[in-house]
Amino acid sequence: MRPRTGDGPLEAVKEGQNIVMRIPLEGGGRLVVELTPEEASALADALNAPAEAETPAETEQP
């Protein structure tokens, strides 16, 4: 039996028809989330939106 630790990278694996995402937490342990492919796509879009948005500093001209 493996020890339960939070050490390790974020991982997402396909198990059956769903995607299981394991997120290491600060202080130990892992958050395990099971998503459908549609939910995973919506999550990816939500996480990418702030990264793609322009910030006011980028639009200012000297």
N, CA, C and O of each residue as an XYZ file, in Angstrom:
248
protein
N       0.837     -1.161      0.000
C       0.000      0.000      0.000
C       0.895      1.242      0.000
O       1.880      1.312      0.735
N       0.534      2.223     -0.840
C       1.317      3.454     -0.934
C       0.925      4.416      0.186
O      -0.235      4.461      0.594
N       1.894      5.183      0.680
C       1.548      6.187      1.691
C       0.746      7.316      1.067
O       0.919      7.625     -0.112
N      -0.114      7.924      1.837
C      -0.911      9.052      1.350
C      -0.144     10.336      1.612
O      -0.038     10.787      2.753
N       0.381     10.914      0.562
C       1.098     12.171      0.707
C       0.600     13.146     -0.341
O       0.013     12.739     -1.343
N       0.829     14.417     -0.118
C       0.467     15.447     -1.077
C       1.605     15.765     -2.022
O       1.464     16.588     -2.926
N       2.736     15.108     -1.808
C       3.889     15.368     -2.656
C       3.623     14.859     -4.067
O       2.958     13.842     -4.266
N       4.145     15.573     -5.017
C       4.002     15.164     -6.401
C       3.337     16.243     -7.215
O       2.782     17.199     -6.672
N       3.396     16.087     -8.514
C       2.851     17.114     -9.400
C       1.335     17.017     -9.540
O       0.714     16.021     -9.171
N       0.772     18.076    -10.079
C      -0.617     18.045    -10.495
C      -0.729     17.000    -11.591
O       0.116     16.957    -12.485
N      -1.734     16.172    -11.545
C      -1.892     15.183    -12.601
C      -3.352     15.045    -12.991
O      -4.255     15.221    -12.174
N      -3.556     14.729    -14.242
C      -4.895     14.473    -14.767
C      -4.794     13.241    -15.644
O      -3.997     13.204    -16.582
N      -5.597     12.234    -15.344
C      -5.567     10.986    -16.100
C      -6.982     10.607    -16.513
O      -7.955     10.905    -15.820
N      -7.067      9.952    -17.642
C      -8.363      9.479    -18.117
C      -8.623      8.112    -17.495
O      -7.827      7.185    -17.645
N      -9.728      8.005    -16.808
C     -10.138      6.741    -16.203
C     -11.542      6.435    -16.684
O     -12.510      7.073    -16.268
N     -11.642      5.466    -17.552
C     -12.938      5.162    -18.155
C     -13.336      6.287    -19.081
O     -12.566      6.661    -19.965
N     -14.527      6.834    -18.894
C     -14.990      7.933    -19.735
C     -14.757      9.291    -19.097
O     -15.043     10.319    -19.711
N     -14.240      9.310    -17.867
C     -14.043     10.568    -17.156
C     -12.563     10.893    -17.002
O     -11.697     10.068    -17.296
N     -12.291     12.093    -16.543
C     -10.934     12.555    -16.286
C     -10.817     12.787    -14.786
O     -11.639     13.482    -14.190
N      -9.785     12.196    -14.179
C      -9.549     12.358    -12.751
C      -8.346     13.278    -12.582
O      -7.260     12.999    -13.092
N      -8.552     14.374    -11.862
C      -7.505     15.357    -11.635
C      -7.121     15.301    -10.157
O      -7.980     15.376     -9.279
N      -5.824     15.169     -9.896
C      -5.310     15.137     -8.524
C      -4.436     16.368     -8.316
O      -3.432     16.561     -9.003
N      -4.836     17.193     -7.358
C      -4.165     18.465     -7.113
C      -3.523     18.416     -5.721
O      -4.228     18.270     -4.723
N      -2.179     18.538     -5.646
C      -1.540     18.564     -4.328
C      -1.942     19.824     -3.562
O      -2.039     20.911     -4.133
N      -2.172     19.659     -2.271
C      -2.596     20.777     -1.438
C      -1.480     21.210     -0.498
O      -0.650     20.403     -0.079
N      -1.476     22.489     -0.178
C      -0.519     23.006      0.783
C      -0.828     22.383      2.138
O      -1.981     22.363      2.568
N       0.185     21.882      2.797
C      -0.025     21.245      4.091
C      -0.216     19.743      3.976
O      -0.412     19.062      4.983
N      -0.160     19.224      2.761
C      -0.287     17.779      2.567
C      -1.652     17.384      2.057
O      -2.623     18.130      2.184
N      -1.710     16.228      1.494
C      -2.948     15.700      0.948
C      -3.161     16.118     -0.497
O      -2.380     16.880     -1.068
N      -4.222     15.608     -1.064
C      -4.552     15.913     -2.450
C      -6.043     16.129     -2.587
O      -6.848     15.492     -1.909
N      -6.390     17.031     -3.466
C      -7.777     17.234     -3.854
C      -7.987     16.392     -5.100
O      -7.279     16.575     -6.090
N      -8.940     15.476     -5.075
C      -9.214     14.617     -6.220
C     -10.570     15.011     -6.786
O     -11.577     15.007     -6.079
N     -10.582     15.355     -8.083
C     -11.800     15.797     -8.751
C     -12.019     14.934     -9.982
O     -11.100     14.742    -10.777
N     -13.223     14.417    -10.143
C     -13.570     13.636    -11.325
C     -14.449     14.500    -12.229
O     -15.480     15.015    -11.796
N     -14.031     14.654    -13.486
C     -14.708     15.527    -14.438
C     -15.099     14.769    -15.692
O     -14.428     13.816    -16.090
N     -16.189     15.198    -16.311
C     -16.516     14.697    -17.646
C     -15.648     15.480    -18.630
O     -15.123     16.533    -18.269
N     -15.483     15.002    -19.849
C     -14.715     15.771    -20.830
C     -15.283     17.177    -21.062
O     -14.519     18.116    -21.286
N     -16.593     17.333    -21.012
C     -17.203     18.653    -21.190
C     -16.853     19.581    -20.030
O     -16.563     20.759    -20.238
N     -16.882     19.045    -18.804
C     -16.521     19.847    -17.641
C     -15.041     20.232    -17.680
O     -14.681     21.351    -17.314
N     -14.191     19.313    -18.121
C     -12.756     19.601    -18.226
C     -12.507     20.702    -19.246
O     -11.664     21.572    -19.028
N     -13.233     20.670    -20.358
C     -13.095     21.702    -21.382
C     -13.544     23.060    -20.844
O     -12.885     24.072    -21.086
N     -14.654     23.085    -20.122
C     -15.150     24.335    -19.534
C     -14.159     24.866    -18.497
O     -13.944     26.076    -18.416
N     -13.557     23.983    -17.708
C     -12.554     24.393    -16.725
C     -11.329     24.977    -17.421
O     -10.802     26.002    -16.988
N     -10.875     24.340    -18.485
C      -9.723     24.844    -19.237
C     -10.012     26.235    -19.802
O      -9.161     27.122    -19.739
N     -11.208     26.425    -20.352
C     -11.585     27.743    -20.883
C     -11.595     28.794    -19.782
O     -11.118     29.910    -19.985
N     -12.137     28.443    -18.609
C     -12.211     29.381    -17.492
C     -10.819     29.737    -16.975
O     -10.576     30.882    -16.594
N      -9.909     28.770    -16.958
C      -8.554     29.041    -16.473
C      -7.728     29.818    -17.489
O      -6.849     30.589    -17.106
N      -7.995     29.629    -18.767
C      -7.244     30.338    -19.810
C      -7.733     31.763    -20.027
O      -6.966     32.607    -20.490
N      -8.979     32.051    -19.706
C      -9.549     33.381    -19.958
C      -8.769     34.501    -19.268
O      -8.456     35.491    -19.929
N      -8.438     34.403    -17.978
C      -7.681     35.497    -17.359
C      -6.275     35.644    -17.952
O      -5.750     36.754    -18.027
N      -5.678     34.552    -18.365
C      -4.334     34.607    -18.936
C      -4.348     35.297    -20.298
O      -3.358     35.918    -20.686
N      -5.452     35.195    -21.022
C      -5.560     35.778    -22.346
C      -6.070     37.223    -22.311
O      -5.920     37.960    -23.285
N      -6.669     37.624    -21.192
C      -7.244     38.972    -21.095
C      -6.125     40.009    -21.047
O      -5.066     39.779    -20.464
N      -6.386     41.152    -21.672
C      -5.409     42.236    -21.645
C      -5.513     42.973    -20.312
O      -6.606     43.173    -19.782
N      -4.376     43.367    -19.788
C      -4.364     44.169    -18.573
C      -4.274     45.632    -18.954
O      -3.785     45.934    -20.043
N      -4.722     46.565    -18.111
C      -4.647     47.998    -18.439
C      -3.218     48.446    -18.763
O      -3.029     49.323    -19.605
N      -2.217     47.862    -18.113
C      -0.823     48.262    -18.361
C      -0.407     47.941    -19.787
O       0.419     48.651    -20.362
N      -0.964     46.883    -20.368
C      -0.611     46.502    -21.742
C      -1.234     47.444    -22.760
O      -0.693     47.605    -23.854
N      -2.354     48.068    -22.430
C      -3.046     48.920    -23.398
C      -2.602     50.372    -23.321
O      -2.876     51.143    -24.241
N      -1.920     50.768    -22.241
C      -1.451     52.149    -22.113
C      -0.290     52.413    -23.049
O       0.582     51.565    -23.237
N      -0.292     53.606    -23.636
C       0.814     53.997    -24.502
C       1.546     55.172    -23.866
O       0.903     56.105    -23.384
N       2.885     55.147    -23.856
C       3.646     56.227    -23.211
C       3.573     57.521    -23.967
O       4.163     58.515    -23.544
